[in-house]
Amino acid sequence: MEYTIGTTTNIVPYKGEGFYISYNFGDIIEYGDVTTALVVTGEDGVGKAFYILNGNHTEQYKELYALGFDACLRYFKKNIEQINNHSDKAEMV
């Protein structure tokens, strides 16, 4: 699924229960790079927490999303050196 909010274009290639992966390639000025986010959603489907890494990590998340949120969060934490300054902090989970 691809969607645009303002000038930001995101692709949501993978959805799991209570989370999804979002690839943002349209807002490099704001984020400083293309970014990949692990997004936690509430019951309403709206994003509640955004764990954002710089770069395209969609292939890596492709291997993990079916294993669930915890597997994706472990990947995020293993790649913490690539965290984007707009990201929520993983220790909050």
PyMOL commands that set and color helices and strands:
alter all, ss='L'
color gray80, all
select helices_A, chain A and resi 28-31+58-67+69-78+80-82+90-92
alter helices_A, ss='H'
color red, helices_A
select strands_A, chain A and resi 2-5+8-16+19-24+35-41+47-54
alter strands_A, ss='S'
color yellow, strands_A
deselect
rebuild
show_as cartoon
